[in-house]
Amino acid sequence: MPTSNGSDADLTSALAEAVRGAAADRTPLEIRGGGTHAGMGRPVSGTPLEMGGHRGVVAYDPAELVLTARAGTPLSEIEALLAEHGQMLAFEPPRLGSGGTLGGAVATGLSGPRRPFTGAVRDYVLGARILNGQGEVLRFGGTVFKNVAGFDAFRLMAGAHGTLGVLLDVSLRVVPRPAVEAARVLDLPSGAALQQVADLMRRPLPLSGTFHDGQSLHLRLSGGRAGVQAAITRIGGEAADPADWEAVRDLTHPVLTRGEGLWRIALPRTGPAGEFADLPWDQGGGVRWLAAETPPAQAWDQAAALGGHIERVRGTAGSAFQPLPPALLALHRRIKAALDPDGLFNPGRMYAEV
Amino acid sequence: MLDTFDPRLDADFPAVDPAILRARLEPILPAGGFLTRLEAIRPYESDGLPAYRALPAAVALPETVEQVAAVLKACRDLGVPVVARGAGTGLSGGALPFPGGVLLVMSKFSRILGIDPLAMTARVQPGVRNLSVSEAAAPHGLFYAPDPSSQLACSIGGNVAENAGGVHCLKYGLTVHNVLSAQVVTLDGEILTLGGPASDAAGYDLMALFTGSEGLLGVVTEVLLRLQPLPETTRLILAAFDDVGRAAGAVASIMAAGVVPAGLEMMDGPALRAAEDFAGAGYPRDAAAILLCEIDGQDEDVAEEIERVSALLRESGATEVRVARDEAERRRFWAGRKGAFPAMGRLAPDYYCIDGTIPRKSLPFVLAEMGRLAEVHGLGVANVFHAGDGNLHPLILYDANLEGDLEKAEALGGAILELCVSVGGSITGEHGVGREKINQMCVQFTPAEVNAFHALKAAFDPRGLLNPGKAIPTLARCAEYGGMHVHKGALPFAHLERF
């Protein structure tokens, strides 16, 4: 059984005890992992519930393509272990600093440049054990690819920022690493690049990344040797180092770090981008990146009018998430109350009301 | 048999005066959209699991989202349970009417509203048939990936409700991976949009929660589907084995080698022989098991992978490895697999299809154990699997005209599902819990987990009027069922009163 470096520990009992204690005296908890994604939510005032000690890979059988690990396990350890066996996390979680954990990656629901091609975090979560607001351990989903028994409450945990339960461990579907990776750079302005990417994405090509930095189009290809070679011939451009894509994944590319904060503006990939048209973009144009302290006041309404939404990824200023329509917000409150009736977990992290 | 609802163990609602129901619903619905006469509602008494039958008080056939909202609101006001129904092809009794309730039939929502080839999306109404989405997308070089065996007839709304899979979900995902957004109506008549055309919609991932919720949370009225590019080349390998365990070993070695087949299917001797007799697929009749492994992608990569997989199959002990020569032969190989269920008619008058999933490594053990259980119960079993994702479809052969045979089949089916749970699997991979597997839910989930499901349902439907008695058991039902099934020497739900 592969494990982390000598410091694995199952703290389920202690964490459950802490939650029951918090429930007894109604004190909210701030669930903390590596703290790398702290810029993504609103501030929480609560007793810290440290998850970092609850760590270790619980099960990993490469032939099953499934890995189960405790929430506090460092993401870097998981990715190193997978790499040893020629596998990887398909949703390519951004590392926003060192010390990020599996629980944080799932709770924040952020997926990397591969997202349009292979899917999001929630697409790869097969199951999770959580603590509910009564400190009870609940297991949703499992370790098999197909499982339609019960509601997919485990997928609901992805992107819920810890407001619906304390993630204890998560089972993920993992995928084989592609045999070949290549990167190309094309000297194309944003609008022309978007058109070219939309055209390429409609074809069965081994694309795994499409990023525009304001000057040039960066493409990444992952797949079989022949397929990648054929795609390179078709696409043209100049060769680049696929390792450069780490900066796109981790949001450290220079065009993403030149502001006080960083805002992720998700838009329908091929629709109009309005005032966001000149921003650097990733994911075929589905994500526009605004490196600034705050978006302009009218940006929120404009994003919504375009069928999209904004969230903060780095920084502290402004609202962290796109406001919800009243009926959906009311539903969020009822869902929160269903799993965390006393409002213990990260209250206000996403919205003041949940 | 669970074809009748038990007011003590499922749900109980006071009967509504038929005249009041008619007075409220008939004016909302189009002409001919409110049915109560026995000959008119009889066709709706069951879905694709015909052993389960019940008659609703009325069948409603709305044509617009406003009518759906008005019907749901009226039912809420009257306290009448509502069951939504798509094409009625489901295999778990999920669209079985609630006796005395309203059956909301979505068959009039049958339009494809638009295909956007650039965005690679299809906007459809829920009554659109699964296969017709791919047909409409094909001229654009695109397809809709989930392909349940019933894809000729089943509808997208039902696919969303059940999180339908199919033979290609190993590579392309289930319905949940291929739906971007849905317009849904809650029991309060509220019209909500879940998910959206931009990725990772704000707030909780309600689209994921709703997918596979079996009609317990709301009614789908419009869906935005993700389409994918049609692969350049698709090729199929048929491999024969003289031992089922060796076939299972071959599945593990293909997956471990980093190959992601588009489909990886297995049939055992009885299943493949029945399918061969039925469809003339060209299967080797003397094999103990066959595997069908489909590889798609770019020409040269597919050629390379076919070589690799063929070698792996031979190393795993395949007695024969055949690559379909052409498209006609590929289709013939698949015709046998897709016709496996109807082919069972040649083995026995009736069959009962099970839908458990297991970790792939447990396949040899589960197969052996299933054989033992079948012997104990005195019934035959033919096996068809989505082997790549560990989804088993054992087909239990019985004769409904023989006294006690159906009960034996159900007992064996329950035992097989519990076997799946015991190795870390699930009681259902793609057919849903519905009415059929409601008792086995008590085996897979603890009372606290069942409570959480009820709490989530109540967040959408506090009165519990949407599809009652399905998918999530009451704790009272689990207590009663647990009394019959003692696990590991411990009586589950020990704190609950026994009925």
HADDOCK unambig.tbl for C-alpha pairs under 7 A between the chains (distance, minus, plus):
assign (segid A and resid 62 and name CA) (segid B and resid 256 and name CA) 6.52 0.50 0.50
assign (segid A and resid 63 and name CA) (segid B and resid 252 and name CA) 6.25 0.50 0.50
assign (segid A and resid 63 and name CA) (segid B and resid 255 and name CA) 6.02 0.50 0.50
assign (segid A and resid 63 and name CA) (segid B and resid 256 and name CA) 4.19 0.50 0.50
assign (segid A and resid 64 and name CA) (segid B and resid 359 and name CA) 6.98 0.50 0.50
assign (segid A and resid 64 and name CA) (segid B and resid 360 and name CA) 6.50 0.50 0.50
assign (segid A and resid 123 and name CA) (segid B and resid 177 and name CA) 6.20 0.50 0.50
assign (segid A and resid 138 and name CA) (segid B and resid 448 and name CA) 6.87 0.50 0.50
assign (segid A and resid 138 and name CA) (segid B and resid 449 and name CA) 5.65 0.50 0.50
assign (segid A and resid 144 and name CA) (segid B and resid 357 and name CA) 6.90 0.50 0.50
assign (segid A and resid 144 and name CA) (segid B and resid 358 and name CA) 6.40 0.50 0.50
assign (segid A and resid 144 and name CA) (segid B and resid 359 and name CA) 5.77 0.50 0.50
assign (segid A and resid 144 and name CA) (segid B and resid 425 and name CA) 6.29 0.50 0.50
assign (segid A and resid 145 and name CA) (segid B and resid 389 and name CA) 5.81 0.50 0.50
assign (segid A and resid 146 and name CA) (segid B and resid 357 and name CA) 6.72 0.50 0.50
assign (segid A and resid 146 and name CA) (segid B and resid 389 and name CA) 6.79 0.50 0.50
assign (segid A and resid 146 and name CA) (segid B and resid 391 and name CA) 6.90 0.50 0.50
assign (segid A and resid 146 and name CA) (segid B and resid 429 and name CA) 4.61 0.50 0.50
assign (segid A and resid 146 and name CA) (segid B and resid 430 and name CA) 6.74 0.50 0.50
assign (segid A and resid 147 and name CA) (segid B and resid 426 and name CA) 5.86 0.50 0.50
assign (segid A and resid 147 and name CA) (segid B and resid 428 and name CA) 5.83 0.50 0.50
assign (segid A and resid 147 and name CA) (segid B and resid 429 and name CA) 4.34 0.50 0.50
assign (segid A and resid 147 and name CA) (segid B and resid 430 and name CA) 6.79 0.50 0.50
assign (segid A and resid 148 and name CA) (segid B and resid 163 and name CA) 6.97 0.50 0.50
assign (segid A and resid 148 and name CA) (segid B and resid 212 and name CA) 6.44 0.50 0.50
assign (segid A and resid 148 and name CA) (segid B and resid 428 and name CA) 5.70 0.50 0.50
assign (segid A and resid 148 and name CA) (segid B and resid 429 and name CA) 5.42 0.50 0.50
assign (segid A and resid 148 and name CA) (segid B and resid 430 and name CA) 5.90 0.50 0.50
assign (segid A and resid 148 and name CA) (segid B and resid 432 and name CA) 5.74 0.50 0.50
assign (segid A and resid 149 and name CA) (segid B and resid 426 and name CA) 6.93 0.50 0.50
assign (segid A and resid 149 and name CA) (segid B and resid 427 and name CA) 6.67 0.50 0.50
assign (segid A and resid 149 and name CA) (segid B and resid 428 and name CA) 5.79 0.50 0.50
assign (segid A and resid 149 and name CA) (segid B and resid 432 and name CA) 6.43 0.50 0.50
assign (segid A and resid 149 and name CA) (segid B and resid 433 and name CA) 6.06 0.50 0.50
assign (segid A and resid 150 and name CA) (segid B and resid 471 and name CA) 6.75 0.50 0.50
assign (segid A and resid 150 and name CA) (segid B and resid 472 and name CA) 6.68 0.50 0.50
assign (segid A and resid 151 and name CA) (segid B and resid 209 and name CA) 6.28 0.50 0.50
assign (segid A and resid 151 and name CA) (segid B and resid 212 and name CA) 6.81 0.50 0.50
assign (segid A and resid 151 and name CA) (segid B and resid 213 and name CA) 5.69 0.50 0.50
assign (segid A and resid 151 and name CA) (segid B and resid 453 and name CA) 6.68 0.50 0.50
assign (segid A and resid 152 and name CA) (segid B and resid 208 and name CA) 6.80 0.50 0.50
assign (segid A and resid 152 and name CA) (segid B and resid 209 and name CA) 5.32 0.50 0.50
assign (segid A and resid 153 and name CA) (segid B and resid 209 and name CA) 6.37 0.50 0.50
assign (segid A and resid 155 and name CA) (segid B and resid 208 and name CA) 6.37 0.50 0.50
assign (segid A and resid 156 and name CA) (segid B and resid 204 and name CA) 6.40 0.50 0.50
assign (segid A and resid 156 and name CA) (segid B and resid 205 and name CA) 5.45 0.50 0.50
assign (segid A and resid 156 and name CA) (segid B and resid 208 and name CA) 6.78 0.50 0.50
assign (segid A and resid 156 and name CA) (segid B and resid 209 and name CA) 6.13 0.50 0.50
assign (segid A and resid 159 and name CA) (segid B and resid 204 and name CA) 6.57 0.50 0.50
assign (segid A and resid 160 and name CA) (segid B and resid 204 and name CA) 5.62 0.50 0.50
assign (segid A and resid 176 and name CA) (segid B and resid 258 and name CA) 4.98 0.50 0.50
assign (segid A and resid 198 and name CA) (segid B and resid 118 and name CA) 6.33 0.50 0.50
assign (segid A and resid 202 and name CA) (segid B and resid 229 and name CA) 5.59 0.50 0.50
assign (segid A and resid 203 and name CA) (segid B and resid 229 and name CA) 5.46 0.50 0.50
assign (segid A and resid 204 and name CA) (segid B and resid 229 and name CA) 5.37 0.50 0.50
assign (segid A and resid 204 and name CA) (segid B and resid 230 and name CA) 6.57 0.50 0.50
assign (segid A and resid 204 and name CA) (segid B and resid 231 and name CA) 5.54 0.50 0.50
assign (segid A and resid 204 and name CA) (segid B and resid 232 and name CA) 6.61 0.50 0.50
assign (segid A and resid 224 and name CA) (segid B and resid 301 and name CA) 5.71 0.50 0.50
assign (segid A and resid 226 and name CA) (segid B and resid 300 and name CA) 5.77 0.50 0.50
assign (segid A and resid 226 and name CA) (segid B and resid 301 and name CA) 5.71 0.50 0.50
assign (segid A and resid 227 and name CA) (segid B and resid 298 and name CA) 5.77 0.50 0.50
assign (segid A and resid 227 and name CA) (segid B and resid 300 and name CA) 6.86 0.50 0.50
assign (segid A and resid 227 and name CA) (segid B and resid 301 and name CA) 6.00 0.50 0.50
assign (segid A and resid 266 and name CA) (segid B and resid 198 and name CA) 5.59 0.50 0.50
assign (segid A and resid 266 and name CA) (segid B and resid 199 and name CA) 6.31 0.50 0.50
assign (segid A and resid 267 and name CA) (segid B and resid 198 and name CA) 4.71 0.50 0.50
assign (segid A and resid 268 and name CA) (segid B and resid 197 and name CA) 5.21 0.50 0.50
assign (segid A and resid 268 and name CA) (segid B and resid 198 and name CA) 4.31 0.50 0.50
assign (segid A and resid 269 and name CA) (segid B and resid 119 and name CA) 6.63 0.50 0.50
assign (segid A and resid 269 and name CA) (segid B and resid 198 and name CA) 6.89 0.50 0.50
assign (segid A and resid 270 and name CA) (segid B and resid 118 and name CA) 6.71 0.50 0.50
assign (segid A and resid 270 and name CA) (segid B and resid 119 and name CA) 5.54 0.50 0.50
assign (segid A and resid 286 and name CA) (segid B and resid 198 and name CA) 6.61 0.50 0.50
assign (segid A and resid 307 and name CA) (segid B and resid 197 and name CA) 6.49 0.50 0.50
assign (segid A and resid 307 and name CA) (segid B and resid 198 and name CA) 6.52 0.50 0.50
assign (segid A and resid 308 and name CA) (segid B and resid 198 and name CA) 5.29 0.50 0.50
assign (segid A and resid 309 and name CA) (segid B and resid 202 and name CA) 6.47 0.50 0.50
assign (segid A and resid 322 and name CA) (segid B and resid 202 and name CA) 6.09 0.50 0.50
assign (segid A and resid 331 and name CA) (segid B and resid 459 and name CA) 6.75 0.50 0.50
assign (segid A and resid 334 and name CA) (segid B and resid 459 and name CA) 5.02 0.50 0.50
assign (segid A and resid 335 and name CA) (segid B and resid 456 and name CA) 6.08 0.50 0.50
assign (segid A and resid 335 and name CA) (segid B and resid 459 and name CA) 5.56 0.50 0.50
assign (segid A and resid 338 and name CA) (segid B and resid 452 and name CA) 6.98 0.50 0.50
assign (segid A and resid 338 and name CA) (segid B and resid 455 and name CA) 4.93 0.50 0.50
assign (segid A and resid 338 and name CA) (segid B and resid 456 and name CA) 5.74 0.50 0.50
assign (segid A and resid 338 and name CA) (segid B and resid 459 and name CA) 6.77 0.50 0.50
assign (segid A and resid 339 and name CA) (segid B and resid 452 and name CA) 6.56 0.50 0.50
